[in-house]
C-alpha cells in the first residue's frame, strides 16, 4: 500500500538484536528503530534503542558516577551515495556496583553530505556495545556481604553513636585465618579499617599472591608507634598500580585477636579505550529489509528534447504560446545570464521513502516531493515557424473574417484550364474525322 505523508514524517525499520558476552552476560535482547532522514544537502540516520526483555546490560564492577555505555551500529548505503554510516550514541551512568543495570543511549545518529539527487538504499547491519569506566574511586562497605566474601566468624556492629566508621557500621573478627575477599575491576585498591591498641596483624593478597612479606599492623599508628586510642576510617594498606582489569583483594587475620574491616576502596585511573572484556557484539534476529530514499532535484536545464527536423541547425527554437516574453529564456529565472543556476540538478528539501522489507509483503510509504524554491524552466520556439490555419490535420479552424483569396484563385485557374483543354480536344477530333472522309 502506498500512502502520502508529510515530509516531516519518517519511515522506520525495526531491527531485533541478540547481544551476548561482556556486559551482556548470558544474553540481552534489544530492538532498534532505524530512521533515515534526508534534507537539502545532507542525509542522517537515527537509531532509537530499547530493551525487549527483562535482561539488561549489567555493570561489571564498582564504578563512580560518569561511566559510559556506548552503542555503535552499521548501516550500508548504496545508490546515489555509497559507503557505510555508523550511528553512535553514549549514555552516562550513575554510580555503579556489580549487577547494576545500564541505561541505553536515547538515540544513535550519523550523517553525511549529499551533492546530487538520486535514490539511496539504507540497509541496517551489525551492532556493538562498549563500556568505558569513569575515572575516580568508589568505596565498598563491609556490610556488603553480597560482593565481599567472608570465611570464618565475622560480626557486624552498628557504630554511629561511638565511632565515625564508614556508613556507621563495621565488621570484626577474632578468628584465626578468617578472611574477607573482594573481586573488583580497577587499577588500585585500599584496605580501610580501624587503628587501636592490641589488634591482630593482617596479611593482604592481590590476585591470590602476597605483595610484600610484611604484615599490616593496625595496632600501631602510621609512624609505627603503639596506638593509645581509636581512629576510624584509616587507610591501612594500598596496592601498587595495577593494569585495568579484574582483580581480587583478600585480607587474612593471622592471630586470634580482633581485626576490623570497614571498607575496600577501588580506584580507576583514566581508561582511554573501552576494555575488550567488557565489549558486546549483537547479531540481527530478523530480516528488517531496507529503505529506499529518493532525493529529488530540479530538472537539468539546457537539455530539453527537441523533435529532429531536416535541418535542426536552422530551425528556430520552439516558442511557448503561453510565454508572455518569448525572448526571455526563463521568466522565473532572476538572472538569465547566470548559467550556473540553470545547469545540473539540485537537491530539494523533501524526499520519497520506500520501505522494501524482505519477504512476501512489501510496505511502502511515500513522501510527496515539494520544491523548496522556484524551478528554472527553459522554453524553446516551435520548429514550425508559422502555424497553418484551416488545414485538415492542423486542428485549427479557418479564419472566417478573411476571404480565402488564394483558394479562389487556384479554383479559377483549374476551371479555365479544364475548359480550354476540352475545347482543344474537340477541335482535334473534328479535324481527324474530316480527314478520314
C-alpha positions as CSV (number, residue, x, y, z in Angstrom):
1,X,0.0,0.0,0.0
2,X,1.3,3.5,-0.8
3,X,0.4,6.5,1.2
4,X,1.4,10.1,1.0
5,X,2.7,11.6,4.3
6,X,4.2,15.0,5.2
7,X,7.9,15.5,4.6
8,X,8.5,15.8,8.4
9,X,7.2,12.3,8.9
10,X,9.7,9.4,8.9
11,X,9.6,5.8,7.9
12,X,11.5,3.3,10.1
13,X,12.7,-0.2,10.1
14,X,12.6,-2.4,13.2
15,X,15.7,-4.5,13.8
16,X,15.8,-7.1,16.6
17,X,19.2,-7.9,18.1
18,X,20.5,-10.6,20.4
19,X,23.6,-9.5,22.4
20,X,26.0,-11.9,24.1
21,X,29.2,-11.8,26.0
22,X,30.9,-9.0,28.0
23,X,28.4,-6.8,29.8
24,X,25.5,-8.7,28.2
25,X,26.2,-11.8,30.3
26,X,24.2,-14.8,29.1
27,X,22.2,-12.6,26.6
28,X,20.3,-9.4,26.2
29,X,17.6,-8.7,23.6
30,X,17.4,-5.2,22.0
31,X,15.1,-3.5,19.5
32,X,16.4,-0.7,17.2
33,X,14.2,1.5,15.0
34,X,16.3,2.8,12.1
35,X,15.0,6.1,10.6
36,X,16.9,7.8,7.7
37,X,16.2,11.5,7.2
38,X,17.3,13.4,4.1
39,X,17.2,17.1,3.7
40,X,18.8,19.6,1.3
41,X,22.4,18.7,1.0
42,X,22.5,16.2,3.9
43,X,21.4,12.7,5.0
44,X,21.2,11.4,8.5
45,X,20.3,8.1,10.1
46,X,18.9,7.8,13.6
47,X,18.5,4.6,15.7
48,X,16.3,4.5,18.7
49,X,17.2,1.7,21.1
50,X,15.1,-0.2,23.7
51,X,15.4,-3.3,25.9
52,X,12.9,-6.0,24.8
53,X,13.2,-8.4,27.8
54,X,13.8,-8.3,31.5
55,X,17.5,-8.9,30.9
56,X,19.7,-5.8,31.0
57,X,23.3,-4.9,30.4
58,X,25.0,-5.1,33.8
59,X,27.8,-3.2,35.4
60,X,30.9,-5.4,35.5
61,X,32.2,-3.8,38.8
62,X,32.2,-0.9,41.2
63,X,32.4,2.4,39.4
64,X,32.0,6.1,40.3
65,X,29.4,8.2,38.5
66,X,30.4,9.1,34.9
67,X,31.0,5.7,33.3
68,X,29.6,5.4,29.7
69,X,27.8,2.8,27.7
70,X,28.4,3.3,24.0
71,X,26.5,1.8,21.2
72,X,27.6,1.7,17.5
73,X,25.5,0.5,14.7
74,X,26.3,-0.1,11.0
75,X,24.2,1.0,8.1
76,X,25.1,0.1,4.5
77,X,24.2,2.8,1.9
78,X,24.2,2.3,-1.8
79,X,23.0,4.1,-4.9
80,X,23.4,7.9,-5.1
81,X,25.7,7.6,-2.1
82,X,27.9,4.5,-1.4
83,X,29.5,3.6,1.8
84,X,28.8,2.9,5.5
85,X,27.2,5.1,8.1
86,X,27.9,4.3,11.8
87,X,25.2,5.7,14.1
88,X,26.7,6.1,17.6
89,X,25.4,7.1,21.0
90,X,26.6,7.3,24.6
91,X,24.8,7.2,27.9
92,X,26.5,8.4,31.1
93,X,25.8,6.2,34.0
94,X,25.4,6.9,37.7
95,X,27.5,5.2,40.4
96,X,27.5,1.5,39.8
97,X,28.0,-1.7,41.6
98,X,28.2,-5.2,40.1
99,X,24.8,-6.1,38.7
100,X,23.5,-2.6,38.3
101,X,21.7,-2.4,35.0
102,X,23.0,0.1,32.5
103,X,20.8,2.7,30.8
104,X,20.8,2.7,27.0
105,X,21.5,5.8,24.9
106,X,18.4,7.7,23.8
107,X,19.4,7.6,20.2
108,X,22.2,6.8,17.8
109,X,23.0,9.2,14.9
110,X,25.3,9.6,11.9
111,X,25.2,11.5,8.7
112,X,26.9,12.6,5.6
113,X,26.7,15.4,3.0
114,X,24.9,14.9,-0.3
115,X,25.9,16.6,-3.5
116,X,23.5,15.1,-6.1
117,X,20.0,13.8,-6.5
118,X,19.2,10.2,-6.7
119,X,18.0,7.1,-4.8
120,X,19.8,5.8,-1.7
121,X,19.2,2.4,-0.2
122,X,19.7,2.1,3.5
123,X,20.2,-1.4,5.0
124,X,21.0,-2.0,8.7
125,X,23.7,-4.4,9.7
126,X,25.6,-5.1,13.0
127,X,25.6,-3.5,16.4
128,X,28.3,-3.4,19.1
129,X,28.4,-2.1,22.6
130,X,31.3,-0.8,24.7
131,X,31.6,0.1,28.4
132,X,34.1,2.8,29.5
133,X,34.6,3.1,33.2
134,X,34.8,6.6,34.8
135,X,38.0,7.8,36.3
136,X,37.7,8.0,40.1
137,X,37.2,5.8,43.1
138,X,34.4,4.1,45.0
139,X,34.1,2.5,48.4
140,X,32.6,-0.9,49.1
141,X,31.1,-1.1,52.6
142,X,32.0,-4.0,54.8
143,X,28.3,-4.7,55.2
144,X,28.1,-5.6,51.6
145,X,28.2,-9.4,52.1
146,X,26.9,-9.9,48.5
147,X,30.2,-8.6,47.0
148,X,32.6,-9.3,49.9
149,X,33.1,-13.0,50.6
150,X,33.7,-13.8,54.2
151,X,35.1,-17.0,55.7
152,X,35.3,-17.7,59.4
153,X,33.4,-15.9,62.2
154,X,32.7,-12.3,61.4
155,X,30.5,-10.0,63.4
156,X,28.7,-6.8,62.4
157,X,28.2,-3.7,64.6
158,X,26.3,-0.5,64.2
159,X,28.6,2.2,65.5
160,X,27.1,5.6,64.8
161,X,26.8,6.5,68.5
162,X,30.5,6.0,69.2
163,X,32.8,5.9,66.1
164,X,32.9,7.6,62.7
165,X,33.1,4.4,60.7
166,X,32.1,4.4,57.0
167,X,28.3,4.3,56.8
168,X,28.2,4.0,60.6
169,X,28.9,0.3,60.8
170,X,31.9,-2.2,60.8
171,X,32.8,-5.9,60.6
172,X,35.2,-7.6,63.0
173,X,36.5,-11.0,63.8
174,X,38.7,-12.7,66.4
175,X,39.1,-15.9,64.4
176,X,42.4,-17.1,63.3
177,X,42.7,-17.3,59.5
178,X,39.3,-15.6,59.0
179,X,39.3,-13.9,55.6
180,X,37.4,-11.3,53.6
181,X,37.8,-11.2,49.8
182,X,36.6,-8.8,47.1
183,X,36.6,-9.1,43.4
184,X,36.8,-5.8,41.5
185,X,37.6,-4.0,38.3
186,X,40.1,-1.2,38.7
187,X,43.7,-0.1,38.8
188,X,44.3,0.1,42.5
189,X,42.6,-0.9,45.8
190,X,42.9,0.1,49.5
191,X,42.0,-1.7,52.7
192,X,40.2,0.6,55.3
193,X,39.7,-0.3,59.0
194,X,40.4,1.0,62.5
195,X,43.6,1.6,64.3
196,X,43.6,0.9,68.0
197,X,45.6,-0.9,70.7
198,X,46.4,-4.6,70.6
199,X,44.9,-5.5,67.2
200,X,45.8,-8.6,65.1
201,X,48.3,-8.4,62.3
202,X,46.8,-8.7,58.8
203,X,48.2,-10.3,55.6
204,X,47.0,-8.8,52.3
205,X,46.9,-10.7,49.0
206,X,46.3,-9.3,45.5
207,X,45.1,-11.9,42.9
208,X,45.9,-14.6,45.4
209,X,49.5,-13.5,45.9
210,X,51.3,-11.8,48.7
211,X,52.6,-8.4,47.5
212,X,55.1,-7.8,50.4
213,X,56.3,-10.1,53.1
214,X,55.5,-7.6,55.8
215,X,52.2,-7.7,57.6
216,X,49.8,-4.8,58.2
217,X,49.8,-3.7,61.9
218,X,46.6,-1.8,62.7
219,X,47.7,-1.8,66.4
220,X,50.2,0.9,65.5
221,X,49.9,4.4,64.1
222,X,51.3,5.4,60.7
223,X,54.7,6.2,62.4
224,X,54.9,2.7,63.8
225,X,54.1,3.6,67.4
226,X,51.6,1.6,69.5
227,X,48.1,3.1,69.5
228,X,46.6,4.6,72.6
229,X,43.2,5.4,71.3
230,X,41.0,4.5,68.3
231,X,41.0,6.0,64.8
232,X,38.2,5.2,62.3
233,X,38.3,5.0,58.5
234,X,42.0,4.6,58.4
235,X,43.6,3.5,55.1
236,X,45.7,0.5,56.4
237,X,47.1,-0.7,53.1
238,X,47.1,0.4,49.4
239,X,48.1,-1.8,46.4
240,X,50.6,-0.8,43.8
241,X,49.3,0.4,40.4
242,X,47.6,-2.4,38.5
243,X,46.6,-2.9,34.9
244,X,42.9,-2.1,34.5
245,X,41.0,-5.3,34.6
246,X,39.5,-7.9,37.0
247,X,41.4,-8.4,40.3
248,X,40.9,-9.7,43.8
249,X,41.9,-8.3,47.2
250,X,41.9,-10.6,50.3
251,X,42.7,-9.9,53.9
252,X,43.7,-12.7,56.3
253,X,43.7,-12.5,60.1
254,X,47.0,-14.0,61.3
255,X,46.2,-14.1,65.1
256,X,43.4,-15.0,67.4
257,X,42.9,-11.3,68.1
258,X,40.4,-8.7,66.9
259,X,40.7,-7.5,63.3
260,X,38.5,-4.9,61.6
261,X,37.2,-4.3,58.1
262,X,35.4,-1.1,57.5
263,X,35.6,-0.9,53.6
264,X,37.6,-1.5,50.5
265,X,38.3,1.4,48.2
266,X,38.6,0.7,44.5
267,X,40.4,3.2,42.2
268,X,40.0,3.5,38.4
269,X,42.6,5.5,36.5
270,X,41.9,7.1,33.1
271,X,40.9,4.3,30.7
272,X,41.2,5.9,27.2
273,X,39.8,2.8,25.3
274,X,36.9,0.6,26.4
275,X,38.3,-2.7,27.7
276,X,37.9,-5.6,25.4
277,X,36.5,-7.9,28.1
278,X,33.5,-5.6,28.5
279,X,32.6,-5.3,24.8
280,X,29.5,-7.0,23.5
281,X,28.5,-8.0,19.9
282,X,24.9,-8.1,18.8
283,X,23.5,-10.1,15.9
284,X,20.3,-9.5,14.0
285,X,17.4,-11.9,14.7
286,X,15.2,-10.8,11.9
287,X,15.4,-9.6,8.3
288,X,14.2,-6.0,8.5
289,X,14.6,-5.2,4.8
290,X,15.8,-1.8,3.5
291,X,14.6,1.7,3.0
292,X,15.0,3.5,-0.4
293,X,15.1,7.2,-0.2
294,X,14.7,9.1,-3.4
295,X,16.2,12.6,-3.3
296,X,14.5,14.8,-5.9
297,X,16.4,17.6,-7.7
298,X,15.5,20.3,-10.2
299,X,15.4,19.2,-13.9
300,X,18.8,19.9,-15.5
301,X,18.4,22.8,-17.9
302,X,19.8,23.2,-21.4
303,X,19.0,19.5,-22.2
304,X,15.4,19.9,-23.4
305,X,14.4,17.3,-26.0
306,X,13.6,18.6,-29.5
307,X,11.9,16.8,-32.4
308,X,14.5,16.1,-35.1
309,X,14.0,18.0,-38.4
310,X,15.7,18.1,-41.8
311,X,17.9,20.9,-40.7
312,X,17.9,21.2,-36.9
313,X,20.7,23.8,-37.1
314,X,18.5,26.3,-38.9
315,X,15.2,25.6,-37.2
316,X,14.2,28.3,-34.7
317,X,13.5,27.1,-31.1
318,X,10.1,26.2,-30.1
319,X,8.0,29.1,-28.8
320,X,5.7,28.6,-25.8
321,X,2.4,30.2,-26.9
322,X,1.7,31.0,-23.2
323,X,5.1,32.7,-22.7
324,X,4.5,36.4,-22.1
325,X,8.0,37.1,-23.3
326,X,9.4,34.5,-25.7
327,X,12.7,36.3,-25.9
328,X,13.3,35.6,-22.2
329,X,14.6,32.0,-21.9
330,X,13.2,31.7,-18.4
331,X,10.6,34.1,-17.0
332,X,11.2,32.6,-13.5
333,X,15.0,33.0,-13.7
334,X,16.0,36.2,-11.9
335,X,19.3,36.1,-13.7
336,X,19.0,34.5,-17.2
337,X,22.7,35.3,-17.9
338,X,23.8,33.2,-14.9
339,X,24.3,29.7,-16.4
340,X,25.3,28.1,-13.0
341,X,21.8,28.4,-11.7
342,X,20.4,26.6,-14.7
343,X,22.8,23.7,-15.0
344,X,22.8,20.4,-13.2
345,X,20.4,19.0,-10.6
346,X,19.9,20.5,-7.2
347,X,18.6,18.5,-4.2
348,X,15.3,19.6,-3.0
349,X,14.1,19.7,0.6
350,X,11.8,16.7,0.5
351,X,12.2,13.1,-0.3
352,X,10.4,9.9,-1.2
353,X,10.8,6.9,1.1
354,X,10.1,3.4,0.0
355,X,10.2,0.6,2.6
356,X,11.2,-2.7,0.9
357,X,11.3,-5.3,3.6
358,X,12.3,-8.8,2.5
359,X,9.6,-11.5,2.4
360,X,6.2,-11.7,0.7
361,X,4.8,-8.5,1.9
362,X,6.1,-5.0,0.9
363,X,5.1,-1.9,2.8
364,X,5.6,1.4,1.0
365,X,5.5,4.9,2.4
366,X,5.9,7.9,0.0
367,X,6.6,11.4,0.8
368,X,5.5,13.7,-2.0
369,X,8.3,15.9,-3.1
370,X,7.9,19.6,-2.7
371,X,10.0,22.2,-4.3
372,X,11.9,24.4,-1.9
373,X,12.1,27.2,-4.4
374,X,11.2,28.2,-8.0
375,X,12.4,25.7,-10.5
376,X,14.1,27.2,-13.5
377,X,12.4,26.2,-16.8
378,X,13.6,27.0,-20.3
379,X,11.2,27.5,-23.3
380,X,12.0,26.8,-26.9
381,X,10.5,28.3,-30.1
382,X,8.3,26.0,-32.3
383,X,10.2,24.2,-35.1
384,X,7.4,25.2,-37.5
385,X,7.8,29.0,-38.0
386,X,4.1,29.7,-38.9
387,X,1.3,27.6,-37.8
388,X,-1.0,26.9,-40.9
389,X,-4.7,27.7,-40.4
390,X,-7.6,25.6,-41.6
391,X,-5.7,22.5,-42.8
392,X,-7.3,19.1,-42.3
393,X,-4.7,17.8,-39.8
394,X,-3.8,21.1,-38.1
395,X,-6.8,21.0,-35.8
396,X,-7.3,24.8,-36.4
397,X,-10.5,26.2,-37.9
398,X,-10.3,28.5,-40.9
399,X,-10.4,32.2,-40.3
400,X,-14.0,33.3,-41.2
401,X,-13.2,37.0,-41.2
402,X,-10.9,36.9,-44.2
403,X,-11.9,35.6,-47.8
404,X,-9.7,32.7,-49.0
405,X,-8.3,34.6,-52.0
406,X,-5.5,32.1,-52.6
407,X,-8.0,29.2,-52.7
408,X,-10.4,31.1,-55.0
409,X,-7.6,31.9,-57.4
410,X,-6.5,28.3,-57.6
411,X,-10.0,27.1,-58.3
412,X,-10.5,29.6,-61.2
413,X,-7.2,28.6,-62.8
414,X,-8.3,24.9,-62.6
415,X,-11.7,25.6,-64.2
416,X,-10.2,27.7,-67.0
417,X,-7.6,25.1,-67.7
418,X,-10.2,22.3,-67.9
419,X,-12.5,24.3,-70.2
420,X,-9.6,25.2,-72.5
421,X,-8.4,21.6,-72.6
422,X,-11.8,20.3,-73.6
423,X,-12.2,22.8,-76.5
424,X,-8.8,21.8,-77.9
425,X,-9.7,18.1,-77.7
426,X,-12.9,18.6,-79.6
427,X,-11.2,20.5,-82.4
428,X,-8.6,17.8,-82.8
429,X,-11.3,15.1,-83.0
430,X,-13.2,17.1,-85.7
431,X,-10.2,17.6,-87.8
432,X,-9.4,13.9,-87.7
433,X,-12.9,12.9,-88.7
434,X,-12.8,15.2,-91.8
435,X,-9.6,13.8,-92.9
436,X,-11.0,10.3,-92.8
437,X,-13.8,11.1,-95.3
